[in-house]
Amino acid sequence: MKRLRVLFAVILFSLALPVWRFTDFLAIFSPFDWPLTFSLTLTFALLIVTPLKLLFVKMRPVFMIILILAVGFLSYSLKPLSSMATKDSHFNHCGVLTWTGAFYPLRGIMSDAHKDDIEARNQMCWVRKMIQRVPDRFESKAELSQYVSITTDKLLSPSLKYRISLPLVTLLHITIFSRYAPPQAAANDDQKMFIAEGIKFWQDQYTEMISERQYGMGSFPHSAWIKFEYGLIERNWNLIIDNLTIEE
């Protein structure tokens, strides 16, 4: 019975890191904070506390509840995205309790595949943070143009512009132009033109494709997984854009 408990504990522990990594997508794409809080708390309860209970049978339930509530409180207090400014893409932009945010400072000693994975996700958190900070409204075309110029300078600054960030870059520009209420209804055509031109421009800039990189055997199996995962977007981006419609 003890060996069976140890086996199940090891299986659950081995799932903790992949599931934790997967929850990063909630930090990147969810407009709300609570899904990440819920997911991190549930992951900790099922994949950390439960195997601990299997290994240490005498662990008191009250102690388990305290641990779970503590992680829930921390994940609620520490937001999905960091509070750092968006002026530098190399800052740690994912929240400290996310997989990316926790391991980003260690990327220099990690394998090439893990480093690319973390840097690409950090770039997505950076763009997601810019989306959050778009002003509620632009009162004039000059104000809009100035904001677009500042945003463009930021987006052009990273030395590696990962193609996987393109969906969020597109969403950023759609968000920016949706906050501009022109005095003339005909200006909607200008908005659609700017968005379409922006999509084409950034598609020509963000060309770094993880799915086409060659990694050593030391990066396997993580390298195989990220090439598959990111390749779903990188290789099908043109198809996604062709089917993107902007409402009149």
DRENPA-3360 file (N, C-alpha, C; in nm, 2 decimals, always signed):
BEGIN
1 = MKRLRVLF = +0.08/-0.12/+0.00/+0.00/+0.00/+0.00/+0.09/+0.13/+0.00 ~ +0.20/+0.12/+0.08/+0.28/+0.24/+0.08/+0.35/+0.27/-0.05 ~ +0.39/+0.16/-0.12/+0.45/+0.18/-0.26/+0.35/+0.24/-0.35 ~ +0.22/+0.20/-0.34/+0.12/+0.25/-0.43/+0.09/+0.40/-0.40 ~ +0.10/+0.44/-0.27/+0.08/+0.58/-0.24/+0.20/+0.66/-0.29 ~ +0.32/+0.61/-0.28/+0.44/+0.68/-0.33/+0.43/+0.69/-0.49 ~ +0.38/+0.59/-0.55/+0.37/+0.59/-0.70/+0.27/+0.70/-0.74 ~ +0.15/+0.70/-0.68/+0.05/+0.81/-0.71/+0.11/+0.95/-0.68;
9 = AVILFSLA = +0.18/+0.96/-0.57/+0.24/+1.09/-0.53/+0.33/+1.14/-0.64 ~ +0.42/+1.05/-0.68/+0.52/+1.08/-0.79/+0.45/+1.13/-0.92 ~ +0.34/+1.05/-0.95/+0.27/+1.09/-1.08/+0.21/+1.23/-1.06 ~ +0.15/+1.25/-0.95/+0.08/+1.38/-0.93/+0.19/+1.50/-0.93 ~ +0.30/+1.47/-0.86/+0.41/+1.57/-0.85/+0.46/+1.60/-0.99 ~ +0.47/+1.50/-1.08/+0.52/+1.51/-1.21/+0.43/+1.60/-1.30 ~ +0.31/+1.60/-1.27/+0.21/+1.68/-1.35/+0.20/+1.82/-1.31 ~ +0.26/+1.86/-1.19/+0.25/+1.99/-1.14/+0.31/+2.10/-1.23;
17 = LPVWRFTD = +0.43/+2.08/-1.27/+0.50/+2.18/-1.36/+0.43/+2.20/-1.49 ~ +0.39/+2.09/-1.57/+0.32/+2.11/-1.69/+0.19/+2.18/-1.68 ~ +0.11/+2.15/-1.57/-0.01/+2.21/-1.55/+0.01/+2.36/-1.51 ~ +0.11/+2.38/-1.43/+0.14/+2.52/-1.39/+0.17/+2.60/-1.51 ~ +0.25/+2.55/-1.60/+0.29/+2.62/-1.72/+0.17/+2.65/-1.80 ~ +0.08/+2.55/-1.81/-0.04/+2.57/-1.89/-0.13/+2.68/-1.84 ~ -0.13/+2.70/-1.71/-0.22/+2.81/-1.65/-0.17/+2.95/-1.69 ~ -0.05/+2.96/-1.74/+0.00/+3.09/-1.79/-0.09/+3.15/-1.89;
25 = FLAIFSPF = -0.15/+3.07/-1.97/-0.24/+3.12/-2.08/-0.36/+3.20/-2.02 ~ -0.40/+3.17/-1.90/-0.50/+3.24/-1.83/-0.45/+3.38/-1.80 ~ -0.32/+3.39/-1.76/-0.26/+3.52/-1.73/-0.25/+3.60/-1.85 ~ -0.22/+3.54/-1.96/-0.20/+3.61/-2.09/-0.32/+3.65/-2.16 ~ -0.42/+3.56/-2.16/-0.54/+3.59/-2.24/-0.67/+3.63/-2.17 ~ -0.68/+3.59/-2.04/-0.80/+3.62/-1.97/-0.81/+3.77/-1.93 ~ -0.92/+3.83/-1.95/-0.94/+3.97/-1.91/-0.97/+3.99/-1.76 ~ -0.98/+3.88/-1.69/-1.01/+3.88/-1.55/-0.90/+3.81/-1.47;
33 = DWPLTFSL = -0.89/+3.84/-1.35/-0.78/+3.78/-1.26/-0.82/+3.65/-1.20 ~ -0.95/+3.63/-1.17/-1.00/+3.52/-1.09/-0.97/+3.38/-1.16 ~ -0.98/+3.37/-1.29/-0.95/+3.23/-1.35/-0.81/+3.18/-1.31 ~ -0.71/+3.27/-1.31/-0.58/+3.23/-1.28/-0.57/+3.19/-1.13 ~ -0.63/+3.28/-1.04/-0.63/+3.25/-0.90/-0.70/+3.11/-0.87 ~ -0.81/+3.09/-0.94/-0.88/+2.96/-0.92/-0.79/+2.84/-0.97 ~ -0.73/+2.86/-1.08/-0.65/+2.75/-1.14/-0.53/+2.72/-1.06 ~ -0.46/+2.82/-1.01/-0.34/+2.80/-0.93/-0.37/+2.74/-0.80;
41 = TLTFALLI = -0.48/+2.78/-0.74/-0.52/+2.72/-0.61/-0.56/+2.57/-0.63 ~ -0.64/+2.54/-0.74/-0.68/+2.41/-0.76/-0.56/+2.32/-0.80 ~ -0.46/+2.37/-0.88/-0.34/+2.30/-0.91/-0.26/+2.26/-0.79 ~ -0.25/+2.36/-0.70/-0.17/+2.34/-0.58/-0.24/+2.24/-0.49 ~ -0.37/+2.24/-0.48/-0.44/+2.15/-0.39/-0.43/+2.01/-0.45 ~ -0.45/+1.99/-0.58/-0.45/+1.85/-0.63/-0.32/+1.79/-0.66 ~ -0.22/+1.88/-0.70/-0.09/+1.82/-0.75/+0.02/+1.85/-0.65 ~ +0.00/+1.92/-0.54/+0.10/+1.94/-0.44/+0.06/+1.89/-0.30;
49 = VTPLKLLF = -0.06/+1.94/-0.26/-0.10/+1.91/-0.13/-0.15/+1.76/-0.12 ~ -0.22/+1.72/-0.22/-0.27/+1.58/-0.23/-0.16/+1.48/-0.22 ~ -0.05/+1.49/-0.31/+0.06/+1.39/-0.30/+0.13/+1.40/-0.16 ~ +0.14/+1.52/-0.11/+0.20/+1.54/+0.02/+0.12/+1.46/+0.13 ~ -0.01/+1.46/+0.12/-0.09/+1.38/+0.21/-0.07/+1.23/+0.19 ~ -0.05/+1.19/+0.06/-0.02/+1.05/+0.03/+0.11/+1.00/+0.09 ~ +0.21/+1.10/+0.09/+0.34/+1.06/+0.15/+0.35/+1.07/+0.30 ~ +0.28/+1.17/+0.35/+0.27/+1.19/+0.49/+0.13/+1.18/+0.54;
57 = VKMRPVFM = +0.09/+1.06/+0.56/-0.05/+1.02/+0.59/-0.10/+1.09/+0.72 ~ -0.01/+1.12/+0.81/-0.05/+1.18/+0.94/-0.07/+1.33/+0.93 ~ -0.05/+1.39/+0.81/-0.07/+1.53/+0.79/-0.21/+1.57/+0.82 ~ -0.23/+1.67/+0.91/-0.36/+1.71/+0.95/-0.44/+1.79/+0.84 ~ -0.57/+1.76/+0.83/-0.65/+1.83/+0.73/-0.64/+1.98/+0.75 ~ -0.64/+2.03/+0.87/-0.64/+2.17/+0.89/-0.52/+2.23/+0.84 ~ -0.40/+2.16/+0.84/-0.28/+2.21/+0.79/-0.29/+2.22/+0.64 ~ -0.35/+2.12/+0.57/-0.37/+2.12/+0.43/-0.46/+2.24/+0.39;
65 = IILILAVG = -0.56/+2.26/+0.46/-0.66/+2.37/+0.43/-0.58/+2.51/+0.44 ~ -0.50/+2.52/+0.54/-0.42/+2.64/+0.56/-0.33/+2.67/+0.44 ~ -0.26/+2.56/+0.40/-0.17/+2.57/+0.28/-0.25/+2.62/+0.16 ~ -0.36/+2.55/+0.13/-0.44/+2.58/+0.01/-0.49/+2.73/+0.02 ~ -0.54/+2.77/+0.13/-0.59/+2.91/+0.15/-0.48/+3.01/+0.13 ~ -0.36/+2.97/+0.18/-0.25/+3.07/+0.17/-0.21/+3.09/+0.03 ~ -0.21/+2.98/-0.05/-0.17/+2.99/-0.19/-0.28/+3.07/-0.27 ~ -0.41/+3.04/-0.23/-0.52/+3.12/-0.29/-0.51/+3.26/-0.26;
73 = FLSYSLKP = -0.48/+3.30/-0.14/-0.47/+3.44/-0.10/-0.35/+3.51/-0.18 ~ -0.24/+3.43/-0.19/-0.12/+3.49/-0.26/-0.15/+3.51/-0.40 ~ -0.22/+3.41/-0.47/-0.25/+3.42/-0.61/-0.35/+3.53/-0.63 ~ -0.43/+3.56/-0.54/-0.53/+3.67/-0.55/-0.46/+3.80/-0.53 ~ -0.36/+3.81/-0.44/-0.29/+3.94/-0.41/-0.19/+3.97/-0.52 ~ -0.12/+3.87/-0.57/-0.02/+3.89/-0.67/-0.08/+3.87/-0.81 ~ -0.10/+3.98/-0.88/-0.18/+3.98/-1.01/-0.11/+3.89/-1.11 ~ -0.19/+3.85/-1.22/-0.14/+3.77/-1.33/-0.02/+3.84/-1.40;
81 = LSSMATKD = -0.02/+3.97/-1.41/+0.08/+4.05/-1.47/+0.16/+4.13/-1.37 ~ +0.29/+4.15/-1.39/+0.37/+4.23/-1.30/+0.33/+4.38/-1.31 ~ +0.37/+4.45/-1.21/+0.34/+4.60/-1.21/+0.45/+4.68/-1.28 ~ +0.54/+4.62/-1.34/+0.65/+4.69/-1.41/+0.60/+4.77/-1.53 ~ +0.66/+4.88/-1.56/+0.63/+4.95/-1.68/+0.65/+4.87/-1.81 ~ +0.58/+4.91/-1.92/+0.59/+4.84/-2.04/+0.70/+4.90/-2.13 ~ +0.78/+4.99/-2.09/+0.88/+5.05/-2.17/+0.99/+4.96/-2.22 ~ +1.02/+4.86/-2.14/+1.13/+4.76/-2.17/+1.07/+4.62/-2.18;
89 = SHFNHCGV = +1.08/+4.56/-2.30/+1.03/+4.43/-2.32/+1.10/+4.32/-2.24 ~ +1.22/+4.35/-2.19/+1.30/+4.25/-2.11/+1.27/+4.25/-1.96 ~ +1.18/+4.34/-1.92/+1.14/+4.33/-1.78/+1.06/+4.20/-1.76 ~ +1.04/+4.16/-1.63/+0.96/+4.04/-1.60/+0.82/+4.09/-1.60 ~ +0.74/+4.06/-1.71/+0.61/+4.11/-1.72/+0.50/+4.02/-1.68 ~ +0.53/+3.89/-1.66/+0.43/+3.79/-1.61/+0.44/+3.80/-1.46 ~ +0.32/+3.77/-1.39/+0.31/+3.77/-1.25/+0.41/+3.67/-1.18 ~ +0.45/+3.70/-1.06/+0.55/+3.62/-1.00/+0.50/+3.48/-0.97;
97 = LTWTGAFY = +0.37/+3.46/-0.96/+0.32/+3.32/-0.93/+0.29/+3.24/-1.06 ~ +0.31/+3.31/-1.17/+0.30/+3.23/-1.30/+0.42/+3.15/-1.32 ~ +0.41/+3.05/-1.41/+0.53/+2.97/-1.44/+0.64/+3.05/-1.50 ~ +0.60/+3.14/-1.60/+0.69/+3.23/-1.67/+0.75/+3.33/-1.57 ~ +0.67/+3.39/-1.49/+0.72/+3.49/-1.40/+0.82/+3.43/-1.30 ~ +0.79/+3.31/-1.25/+0.88/+3.25/-1.15/+1.02/+3.21/-1.21 ~ +1.02/+3.16/-1.33/+1.14/+3.11/-1.39/+1.21/+3.21/-1.48 ~ +1.15/+3.32/-1.51/+1.21/+3.42/-1.60/+1.35/+3.46/-1.56;
105 = PLRGIMSD = +1.37/+3.49/-1.43/+1.51/+3.53/-1.38/+1.61/+3.42/-1.40 ~ +1.57/+3.30/-1.42/+1.66/+3.18/-1.43/+1.68/+3.14/-1.57 ~ +1.63/+3.22/-1.67/+1.63/+3.17/-1.81/+1.78/+3.16/-1.86 ~ +1.87/+3.23/-1.81/+2.01/+3.23/-1.85/+2.08/+3.10/-1.83 ~ +2.03/+3.02/-1.73/+2.09/+2.89/-1.70/+2.01/+2.77/-1.75 ~ +1.90/+2.80/-1.82/+1.81/+2.69/-1.87/+1.85/+2.65/-2.01 ~ +1.79/+2.54/-2.06/+1.81/+2.49/-2.19/+1.76/+2.59/-2.29 ~ +1.80/+2.58/-2.42/+1.76/+2.68/-2.52/+1.61/+2.68/-2.54;
113 = AHKDDIEA = +1.55/+2.56/-2.54/+1.41/+2.55/-2.56/+1.33/+2.62/-2.44 ~ +1.37/+2.59/-2.32/+1.31/+2.65/-2.20/+1.32/+2.81/-2.21 ~ +1.44/+2.85/-2.25/+1.47/+2.99/-2.26/+1.38/+3.06/-2.36 ~ +1.37/+3.00/-2.48/+1.28/+3.06/-2.58/+1.14/+3.06/-2.54 ~ +1.10/+2.95/-2.47/+0.96/+2.94/-2.43/+0.93/+3.05/-2.33 ~ +1.02/+3.07/-2.23/+0.99/+3.17/-2.13/+1.00/+3.31/-2.19 ~ +1.09/+3.34/-2.28/+1.10/+3.47/-2.33/+0.98/+3.50/-2.42 ~ +0.93/+3.40/-2.50/+0.82/+3.43/-2.58/+0.69/+3.45/-2.50;
121 = RNQMCWVR = +0.68/+3.38/-2.39/+0.56/+3.40/-2.30/+0.57/+3.54/-2.23 ~ +0.69/+3.57/-2.19/+0.71/+3.70/-2.13/+0.68/+3.82/-2.22 ~ +0.71/+3.80/-2.35/+0.67/+3.90/-2.45/+0.52/+3.91/-2.47 ~ +0.45/+3.79/-2.46/+0.31/+3.80/-2.47/+0.25/+3.87/-2.35 ~ +0.31/+3.84/-2.23/+0.26/+3.92/-2.11/+0.28/+4.07/-2.13 ~ +0.39/+4.10/-2.19/+0.42/+4.25/-2.21/+0.32/+4.31/-2.30 ~ +0.28/+4.24/-2.41/+0.18/+4.30/-2.50/+0.04/+4.30/-2.43 ~ +0.02/+4.19/-2.35/-0.11/+4.18/-2.28/-0.12/+4.30/-2.18;
129 = KMIQRVPD = -0.01/+4.34/-2.12/-0.01/+4.45/-2.03/-0.04/+4.58/-2.10 ~ +0.02/+4.59/-2.22/-0.01/+4.71/-2.30/-0.16/+4.73/-2.34 ~ -0.22/+4.61/-2.36/-0.37/+4.61/-2.40/-0.44/+4.66/-2.28 ~ -0.41/+4.61/-2.16/-0.48/+4.66/-2.04/-0.47/+4.81/-2.01 ~ -0.35/+4.87/-2.06/-0.33/+5.01/-2.02/-0.37/+5.10/-2.13 ~ -0.43/+5.06/-2.23/-0.48/+5.15/-2.34/-0.59/+5.24/-2.27 ~ -0.58/+5.37/-2.29/-0.68/+5.46/-2.24/-0.82/+5.43/-2.28 ~ -0.92/+5.47/-2.20/-1.06/+5.44/-2.23/-1.11/+5.51/-2.36;
137 = RFESKAEL = -1.05/+5.62/-2.39/-1.10/+5.70/-2.50/-0.99/+5.80/-2.55 ~ -0.98/+5.81/-2.68/-0.90/+5.91/-2.75/-0.99/+6.02/-2.80 ~ -0.97/+6.14/-2.76/-1.06/+6.25/-2.80/-1.03/+6.31/-2.93 ~ -0.91/+6.30/-2.98/-0.87/+6.36/-3.11/-0.78/+6.26/-3.19 ~ -0.77/+6.29/-3.32/-0.69/+6.21/-3.40/-0.54/+6.23/-3.37 ~ -0.50/+6.35/-3.32/-0.36/+6.38/-3.28/-0.33/+6.30/-3.16 ~ -0.42/+6.29/-3.07/-0.40/+6.21/-2.95/-0.38/+6.06/-2.98 ~ -0.47/+6.01/-3.07/-0.46/+5.87/-3.12/-0.32/+5.85/-3.19;
145 = SQYVSITT = -0.28/+5.94/-3.28/-0.16/+5.92/-3.35/-0.04/+5.92/-3.26 ~ -0.04/+6.00/-3.16/+0.07/+6.01/-3.06/+0.08/+5.87/-2.99 ~ -0.03/+5.82/-2.95/-0.04/+5.69/-2.87/+0.01/+5.58/-2.96 ~ -0.03/+5.58/-3.09/+0.01/+5.47/-3.18/+0.16/+5.48/-3.20 ~ +0.22/+5.60/-3.21/+0.36/+5.62/-3.23/+0.44/+5.57/-3.11 ~ +0.39/+5.59/-2.99/+0.46/+5.54/-2.87/+0.45/+5.39/-2.87 ~ +0.33/+5.34/-2.90/+0.32/+5.19/-2.90/+0.41/+5.13/-3.00 ~ +0.41/+5.19/-3.12/+0.50/+5.13/-3.23/+0.64/+5.13/-3.19;
153 = DKLLSPSL = +0.69/+5.24/-3.12/+0.83/+5.24/-3.08/+0.86/+5.12/-2.98 ~ +0.76/+5.10/-2.89/+0.78/+4.99/-2.79/+0.78/+4.85/-2.86 ~ +0.69/+4.83/-2.96/+0.68/+4.70/-3.02/+0.80/+4.67/-3.11 ~ +0.86/+4.78/-3.16/+0.98/+4.76/-3.25/+1.11/+4.74/-3.17 ~ +1.10/+4.76/-3.04/+1.23/+4.76/-2.96/+1.28/+4.62/-2.93 ~ +1.20/+4.51/-2.92/+1.27/+4.38/-2.89/+1.36/+4.33/-3.00 ~ +1.47/+4.28/-2.96/+1.56/+4.22/-3.06/+1.50/+4.09/-3.13 ~ +1.43/+4.02/-3.05/+1.36/+3.90/-3.09/+1.21/+3.92/-3.09;
161 = KYRISLPL = +1.15/+3.93/-3.20/+1.00/+3.95/-3.21/+0.93/+3.82/-3.24 ~ +0.88/+3.76/-3.14/+0.83/+3.62/-3.16/+0.69/+3.63/-3.23 ~ +0.68/+3.55/-3.33/+0.55/+3.54/-3.41/+0.43/+3.50/-3.33 ~ +0.46/+3.43/-3.22/+0.35/+3.38/-3.14/+0.28/+3.50/-3.07 ~ +0.35/+3.62/-3.07/+0.29/+3.74/-3.01/+0.19/+3.81/-3.10 ~ +0.19/+3.77/-3.22/+0.11/+3.85/-3.32/-0.04/+3.85/-3.29 ~ -0.11/+3.75/-3.24/-0.25/+3.76/-3.20/-0.27/+3.87/-3.10 ~ -0.18/+3.89/-3.00/-0.20/+3.99/-2.90/-0.16/+4.13/-2.96;
169 = VTLLHITI = -0.06/+4.13/-3.05/-0.03/+4.26/-3.11/-0.15/+4.31/-3.19 ~ -0.21/+4.22/-3.27/-0.33/+4.25/-3.34/-0.45/+4.30/-3.25 ~ -0.47/+4.23/-3.14/-0.57/+4.27/-3.04/-0.54/+4.41/-2.98 ~ -0.41/+4.44/-2.96/-0.37/+4.57/-2.91/-0.41/+4.68/-3.00 ~ -0.39/+4.66/-3.13/-0.42/+4.77/-3.23/-0.57/+4.78/-3.25 ~ -0.64/+4.67/-3.24/-0.79/+4.67/-3.25/-0.84/+4.75/-3.13 ~ -0.79/+4.72/-3.01/-0.83/+4.79/-2.89/-0.80/+4.94/-2.90 ~ -0.68/+4.98/-2.94/-0.65/+5.12/-2.95/-0.75/+5.19/-3.04;
177 = FSRYAPPQ = -0.77/+5.14/-3.16/-0.86/+5.21/-3.26/-1.00/+5.20/-3.22 ~ -1.04/+5.10/-3.14/-1.18/+5.10/-3.09/-1.21/+5.20/-2.99 ~ -1.10/+5.26/-2.93/-1.12/+5.36/-2.83/-1.12/+5.50/-2.89 ~ -1.11/+5.51/-3.02/-1.12/+5.64/-3.08/-1.26/+5.66/-3.14 ~ -1.33/+5.77/-3.10/-1.46/+5.80/-3.14/-1.46/+5.92/-3.23 ~ -1.44/+5.90/-3.36/-1.43/+6.02/-3.46/-1.56/+6.09/-3.47 ~ -1.55/+6.22/-3.50/-1.68/+6.30/-3.52/-1.76/+6.26/-3.64 ~ -1.69/+6.19/-3.74/-1.76/+6.16/-3.86/-1.77/+6.00/-3.87;
185 = AAANDDQK = -1.88/+5.95/-3.90/-1.90/+5.81/-3.91/-1.81/+5.75/-4.02 ~ -1.79/+5.83/-4.12/-1.71/+5.78/-4.24/-1.57/+5.75/-4.19 ~ -1.52/+5.80/-4.08/-1.39/+5.77/-4.03/-1.37/+5.62/-3.99 ~ -1.48/+5.55/-3.98/-1.47/+5.40/-3.96/-1.39/+5.33/-4.06 ~ -1.40/+5.38/-4.19/-1.32/+5.32/-4.29/-1.17/+5.34/-4.27 ~ -1.14/+5.46/-4.21/-1.00/+5.49/-4.18/-0.95/+5.39/-4.07 ~ -1.03/+5.37/-3.97/-1.00/+5.28/-3.86/-0.97/+5.14/-3.92 ~ -1.06/+5.09/-4.00/-1.03/+4.96/-4.06/-0.91/+4.95/-4.15;
193 = MFIAEGIK = -0.88/+5.06/-4.22/-0.76/+5.06/-4.30/-0.64/+5.06/-4.21 ~ -0.64/+5.14/-4.10/-0.52/+5.15/-4.01/-0.50/+5.01/-3.95 ~ -0.60/+4.94/-3.91/-0.59/+4.81/-3.85/-0.53/+4.71/-3.95 ~ -0.59/+4.71/-4.07/-0.54/+4.62/-4.17/-0.40/+4.64/-4.21 ~ -0.36/+4.77/-4.22/-0.22/+4.80/-4.25/-0.13/+4.76/-4.13 ~ -0.18/+4.78/-4.01/-0.10/+4.75/-3.89/-0.08/+4.60/-3.88 ~ -0.18/+4.52/-3.92/-0.16/+4.37/-3.91/-0.05/+4.33/-4.01 ~ -0.06/+4.39/-4.13/+0.04/+4.35/-4.23/+0.18/+4.40/-4.19;
201 = FWQDQYTE = +0.19/+4.52/-4.13/+0.32/+4.57/-4.08/+0.38/+4.48/-3.98 ~ +0.30/+4.45/-3.87/+0.36/+4.37/-3.77/+0.38/+4.22/-3.81 ~ +0.31/+4.17/-3.90/+0.34/+4.04/-3.96/+0.47/+4.03/-4.02 ~ +0.52/+4.15/-4.08/+0.65/+4.15/-4.14/+0.76/+4.18/-4.04 ~ +0.72/+4.22/-3.92/+0.82/+4.25/-3.81/+0.84/+4.13/-3.72 ~ +0.73/+4.07/-3.68/+0.74/+3.96/-3.58/+0.75/+3.83/-3.65 ~ +0.87/+3.79/-3.68/+0.90/+3.68/-3.77/+0.97/+3.56/-3.70 ~ +1.01/+3.58/-3.58/+1.09/+3.48/-3.51/+0.99/+3.36/-3.47;
209 = MISERQYG = +1.02/+3.25/-3.54/+0.93/+3.13/-3.53/+1.00/+3.02/-3.45 ~ +0.95/+2.99/-3.33/+1.01/+2.89/-3.25/+0.99/+2.75/-3.31 ~ +0.88/+2.73/-3.39/+0.86/+2.60/-3.45/+0.96/+2.56/-3.56 ~ +1.04/+2.66/-3.60/+1.14/+2.64/-3.71/+1.28/+2.63/-3.65 ~ +1.30/+2.64/-3.52/+1.43/+2.64/-3.45/+1.47/+2.49/-3.43 ~ +1.61/+2.48/-3.43/+1.67/+2.35/-3.41/+1.73/+2.34/-3.27 ~ +1.68/+2.25/-3.19/+1.73/+2.23/-3.06/+1.81/+2.10/-3.04 ~ +1.90/+2.10/-2.95/+1.98/+1.98/-2.92/+1.90/+1.88/-2.84;
217 = MGSFPHSA = +1.95/+1.76/-2.83/+1.88/+1.66/-2.76/+1.86/+1.69/-2.61 ~ +1.95/+1.78/-2.56/+1.93/+1.81/-2.42/+1.81/+1.89/-2.39 ~ +1.74/+1.94/-2.49/+1.62/+2.02/-2.47/+1.49/+1.93/-2.49 ~ +1.51/+1.81/-2.53/+1.40/+1.72/-2.55/+1.35/+1.67/-2.42 ~ +1.22/+1.65/-2.40/+1.10/+1.66/-2.49/+1.04/+1.80/-2.50 ~ +1.09/+1.89/-2.41/+1.03/+2.03/-2.41/+1.03/+2.10/-2.54 ~ +1.15/+2.08/-2.61/+1.16/+2.14/-2.74/+1.06/+2.09/-2.84 ~ +1.03/+1.96/-2.84/+0.93/+1.90/-2.93/+0.79/+1.96/-2.90;
225 = WIKFEYGL = +0.76/+1.97/-2.77/+0.63/+2.02/-2.74/+0.61/+2.17/-2.78 ~ +0.71/+2.26/-2.75/+0.69/+2.40/-2.78/+0.68/+2.42/-2.93 ~ +0.76/+2.34/-3.01/+0.76/+2.36/-3.15/+0.62/+2.32/-3.20 ~ +0.56/+2.22/-3.14/+0.42/+2.18/-3.18/+0.32/+2.29/-3.14 ~ +0.33/+2.33/-3.01/+0.24/+2.42/-2.95/+0.24/+2.56/-3.02 ~ +0.35/+2.61/-3.03/+0.36/+2.75/-3.10/+0.34/+2.74/-3.25 ~ +0.38/+2.62/-3.31/+0.36/+2.61/-3.45/+0.22/+2.61/-3.49 ~ +0.12/+2.58/-3.40/-0.02/+2.58/-3.44/-0.06/+2.73/-3.48;
233 = IERNWNLI = +0.00/+2.83/-3.41/-0.03/+2.97/-3.44/+0.06/+3.02/-3.55 ~ +0.19/+2.99/-3.53/+0.29/+3.04/-3.62/+0.27/+3.00/-3.77 ~ +0.23/+2.88/-3.79/+0.22/+2.83/-3.93/+0.08/+2.86/-3.99 ~ -0.02/+2.89/-3.90/-0.15/+2.91/-3.95/-0.19/+3.06/-3.93 ~ -0.10/+3.15/-3.90/-0.13/+3.29/-3.88/-0.20/+3.35/-4.00 ~ -0.15/+3.33/-4.12/-0.21/+3.39/-4.24/-0.35/+3.35/-4.25 ~ -0.38/+3.22/-4.23/-0.51/+3.17/-4.24/-0.61/+3.24/-4.13 ~ -0.55/+3.26/-4.01/-0.63/+3.32/-3.91/-0.66/+3.47/-3.95;
241 = IDNLTIEE = -0.56/+3.54/-4.01/-0.58/+3.68/-4.05/-0.68/+3.68/-4.16 ~ -0.67/+3.59/-4.26/-0.76/+3.59/-4.37/-0.91/+3.58/-4.33 ~ -0.93/+3.51/-4.21/-1.07/+3.49/-4.16/-1.11/+3.59/-4.06 ~ -1.02/+3.69/-4.03/-1.05/+3.80/-3.94/-1.13/+3.90/-4.00 ~ -1.25/+3.93/-3.95/-1.33/+4.04/-4.01/-1.35/+4.15/-3.90 ~ -1.35/+4.27/-3.95/-1.37/+4.38/-3.86/-1.50/+4.44/-3.89 ~ -1.59/+4.45/-3.79/-1.72/+4.50/-3.81/-1.73/+4.64/-3.86 ~ -1.83/+4.66/-3.94/-1.86/+4.80/-3.99/-1.89/+4.89/-3.87;
% end
